[in-house]
Amino acid sequence: MAGPARLSGSADVGDAGGAVTPAPASLRRAPDTVGPPAVRATIHDVAAAAGVSRQTVTRAMNGLYGISAATKERVLAAAAALDYRPSRFGRGLVTGGDRQLGLVVNDLRNPYSPELAAAVLGLAAGRGWNVMLADVGLAGDSDRAVQALGVQTDVVVGYLGARAPEWIERLGSVPVVELDPAGEVLRAAVRIDPTAAIEELADHLVRTGVRHPVIVDASESGRPSSRGRLMLDALRRRGYLPEVAIADAPTAELGAAMTARALDRFRRLDAVLAFNDVMALGVLAACRRAGVDVPGTVRVVGVDGLATGTLVSPTLTTLGVDLDVVAGEALDLALGMLAGELPRSGAAVQRTVRHRLLLRESA
C-alpha cells in the first residue's frame, strides 16, 4: 500500500529548539473526560504550541524527511496534548467528504480475510463509510501500511496480532478495535472465543466413539497455539491422549503434509482436529490421496466456518463464527468511540463473539 506522498518545500525551521508552549485552555482535554475536546485543534495550533512551521508539523505527523528526531518528538507531544489529527481533506486524500474506516487483515490468500472484509464492507457501506484495506502479511512494508491507515482513516479495525502495541502507537489518537487480540487489550477489542464450541465438539467425539484424535495445529513458536491448547485440554479432560502435529503456518499445504505424516505414524488415528478450515481442507485432501474414508475411518473438523467448507465433499464440520456479528460489534465500538459516546479503552469497549459447532458430513 502506498504511504503518504513526500512534500517538497523549505528546509526545516523547527530545529532551533525552544520550549513547548502550553495548549490553550479552550483546547486542552480535561484528564477525566472522554471523547474529543470541545474545540478541534488545527495545524496552526500545533505549530504554535511546538514553536515550528506548519510544514514541519506536516512532516512530523507523516514521518517525512527534513526534521530532527527532537523536533519530531516536540511536535508529536504538542499534537497529543491538543488531541490533534491531521485533516485528510486538506491533503486531498479523500473526496466528497466520505468517512473512512481502516481494515487490517493478515493474508488475503486465506479465505477468512476476504470473508471478513466482505462483512465489514457491507456493514460500513450501509452506514455511509468507505473502507481502506491494509494486508500486513503481504505488504512489503507493514509498518508503513499501518501508519498510512492512521493518516487516511477515521477509525481502524482488524487483526494486529503480536505487534499490536507498536502499531497502535503508530496510529496515534485514531480509535482502534482489535479483532481476536493476541495479548492485553490496549484500546478496544472484539474477542472471538471458541471455548464453548470446543467443549461441545469434544463431547460429540466421545458420543461418536472416537478413540485416537490428532490435533493438526499451527504456531510460529513450535508450541501449541491458544486454540490448540483449548483442544488439548478439552480432550484430556475426557480421557483422551491426543497427538499434536504443529505446522509453522496455517496453510492447506501444511495441513495436508502434517496429516500424511500422522496417517503414516499413527495407524489408529480416527479423528483430526485442524487449527482452521484452510488446514482442514488440506487434511481432507491428504485423506483422499491416502484412500482413507472420511468420515467412515477418520473424522475431520476445522475452525472458522468458511463458505468453502460447504462446497467440498464431504462437507466440512467446523467451529463457525458469524463474521457479520464480528463486523457489527467492531463497527459499533469504533463509531461509538469516534463519536465520544464510548471511552477509548477499557472493559466498556470489549465484546466477545463465540464460535458454534456446525456438524456436517466430515464428522
SEKE-245857 format. One record per residue (C-alpha): x, y, z; residue in three letters. Coordinates in steps of 0.02 Angstrom, whole numbers, plus 50000, padded with zeros to 5 digits. Example, Ala and Ser with C-alpha at 12.3 -4.5 7.8 and 13.67 -1.06 7.14 Angstrom:
506154977550390ALA
506844994750357SER
% end
This chain:
500005000050000MET
500715016849955ALA
501125028350100GLY
500845047050111PRO
501705057149974ALA
503295066350019ARG
503145085150025LEU
504395097149949SER
504745114350019GLY
505915124550126SER
507145116950247ALA
506545112850422ASP
506325128150529VAL
505835118450685GLY
507575112550740ASP
508055128350832ALA
507345121150992GLY
506305130351119GLY
505025125251247ALA
503335118751201VAL
502015132051226THR
500585125351334PRO
498995121351241ALA
497655134851251PRO
496455131251394ALA
494995130151274SER
495855115851182LEU
496585105751325ARG
495635089951367ARG
495185087651549ALA
496055071951615PRO
494445063751672ASP
493405066951517THR
493055055151373VAL
492905059651189GLY
493575073751081PRO
493915091151152PRO
492565104251137ALA
493575113751005VAL
494535103950875ARG
496365108950864ALA
497085114350697THR
498805112650620ILE
499095131050665HIS
498785127050850ASP
500045112850846VAL
501335123450755ALA
501145137350882ALA
501245125451031ALA
502815116950963ALA
503635132950901GLY
503805126750722VAL
503085129850550SER
501535121550478ARG
502655112350354GLN
503655104950499THR
502045098950582VAL
501555090450419THR
503255081950407ARG
503205076150588ALA
501425069350578MET
501795059650420ASN
503525053050461GLY
504335062750318LEU
506145068150298TYR
506895085050339GLY
506705086650528ILE
507675080450677SER
507095067250799ALA
506985080250938ALA
505875091550834THR
504755077150783LYS
504565072250965GLU
504125090051013ARG
502815091350876VAL
502025074550918LEU
501955079251102ALA
501065095451059ALA
499865086250943ALA
499475073551079ALA
499155087251207ALA
497935095551086LEU
497175079051028ASP
497565084850851TYR
497265073950699ARG
497835079350526PRO
496485084150402SER
496285070850269ARG
495255083050166PHE
496605096450162GLY
497825083750087ARG
496615078049954GLY
496735060150018LEU
494875057750000VAL
493495066149902THR
491675070049934GLY
491855070450124GLY
491575051650145ASP
492125044550311ARG
493485031450305GLN
493675015250403LEU
495345006250400GLY
495324987150399LEU
496894977150442VAL
496994958950385VAL
498504947450385ASN
498364937350225ASP
497084939350086LEU
497594922250018ARG
496704914550167ASN
494834914250125PRO
494464920150302TYR
495144937550263SER
494044940850109PRO
492514934350202GLU
492894946150347LEU
493214960450227ALA
491554957150139ALA
490634957850305ALA
491484974150356VAL
491244982150184LEU
489394977750181GLY
489034984850353LEU
490135000150329ALA
489325004450162ALA
487625003650244GLY
488205016950368ARG
488955028250235GLY
490775023550264TRP
492155019050142ASN
493405005450187VAL
495285005950159MET
496174989150172LEU
497934985150232ALA
498584967350216ASP
500044967150338VAL
500504949350291GLY
500774953250107LEU
501314971450119ALA
503134974750079GLY
503194987150224ASP
501844982850351SER
502344997250466ASP
502065009850328ARG
500405001750280ALA
499765003450458VAL
500415021150476GLN
499555026050314ALA
497905020050388LEU
498185031450536GLY
498375046350420VAL
496985042250298GLN
495595034650403THR
494475039650548ASP
494435022750637VAL
495415006550620VAL
494784988750644VAL
495704972350619GLY
497004959350662TYR
498554967250738LEU
499244951450821GLY
500834952050922ALA
501314968950851ARG
499754977450919ALA
500684988551047PRO
501864995350914GLU
500554997950781TRP
499295005850899ILE
500625018350948GLU
500905022250763ARG
499035025050741LEU
499065038850871GLY
497355045350925SER
496375035450795VAL
495075024150880PRO
495655006050861VAL
494664989850880VAL
495714973950882GLU
494954957850821LEU
495414942350921ASP
496854951051013PRO
498404940651049ALA
498794948951215GLY
498254963051329GLU
496934974351251VAL
497634992051237LEU
496135000751157ARG
494544991251110ALA
494294973351054ALA
493104960150990VAL
493674943451059ARG
493234927850959ILE
493064913551082ASP
492984895151028PRO
492994888151206THR
491164882751218ALA
491144875751041ALA
492724865551075ILE
491904858151230GLU
490364853551127GLU
491474845850993LEU
492414835451122ALA
490764828651188ASP
490234824551010HIS
491844814750980LEU
491524804651138VAL
489734800851085ARG
490264795250911THR
491584783250976GLY
493184792350929VAL
494684784651018ARG
496274791850944HIS
496124810250891PRO
497554820350822VAL
497674839450828ILE
498454847550674VAL
498944864450744ASP
499854879850678ALA
501074890550776SER
502654900050729GLU
503384896350901SER
503274877450880GLY
502194876451036ARG
500314873551033PRO
499294888950989SER
497984895651110SER
496674886751006ARG
497704870751007GLY
497884871651196ARG
495994873051217LEU
495774857551109MET
497104847951206LEU
496344852451374ASP
494574847851320ALA
495124830951252LEU
496234826651401ARG
494834830251524ARG
493814817151432ARG
495174803951447GLY
495994806151277TYR
497874806651250LEU
497904816251086PRO
499414817750974GLU
499854835350914VAL
500664839950749ALA
501174858250738ILE
501494867250572ALA
502294884450566ASP
500894891850460ALA
499024888050443PRO
499024883150259THR
498134869250164ALA
499804862650102GLU
500494860850278LEU
498854853650340GLY
498994840250206ALA
500834836750243ALA
500564835150431MET
499074823650402THR
500044812450283ALA
501374810150417ARG
500074807150551ALA
499184793950447LEU
500834785050420ASP
501384786150601ARG
499754783950698PHE
498884768950623ARG
497384770150740ARG
497054788550705LEU
495164791150690ASP
494914810050701ALA
495884825650650VAL
495524842550730LEU
496314856050623ALA
496834873550676PHE
495704881450545ASN
494624877050395ASP
496044880250272VAL
497124867150357MET
495614855550368ALA
495424856450179LEU
497214850350168GLY
496774836450290VAL
495344830850177LEU
496494831050026ALA
497804820350115ALA
496484807750170CYS
495814806549993ARG
497554803649921ARG
497894790250052ALA
496244781450016GLY
495594784950192VAL
493714786350207ASP
493044802250286VAL
492054801050397PRO
491994782050398GLY
493784779550457THR
494344797150505VAL
493264811750558ARG
493884829150510VAL
493484845750594VAL
494044863550556GLY
493804880550635VAL
493094896850561ASP
491524891650467GLY
492124896950294LEU
490894895750150ALA
492174884950059THR
491834870950183GLY
490084868650112THR
490744866549934LEU
491884851449962VAL
491424833249978SER
491194828050113PRO
490604844950178THR
491694851050320LEU
491184850350502THR
491834866150583THR
491784877850732LEU
491004892550642GLY
490994910950688VAL
489734923350616ASP
490824936550535LEU
489334948050511ASP
489154948450701VAL
491034951250722VAL
491004965650598ALA
489444973150677GLY
490184972950853GLU
491814980450790ALA
490954994550695LEU
489814998550841ASP
491325000350955LEU
492335010450830ALA
490955022650788LEU
490455024350970GLY
492235029051016MET
492365041150870LEU
490765049850921ALA
491335051351102GLY
489925040051161GLU
491145026551221LEU
492845027651306PRO
494405024751201ARG
494935009751306SER
494394998351448GLY
493104984851483ALA
491684995351412ALA
492414993751238VAL
492684974951234GLN
491474962251160ARG
491504943351138THR
490834933150992VAL
490804914351014ARG
491034900150890HIS
489714886650870ARG
489864868650816LEU
489224866050637LEU
489034847350611LEU
489224842450429ARG
489704826650334GLU
491554825850380SER
491174822150564ALA
% end
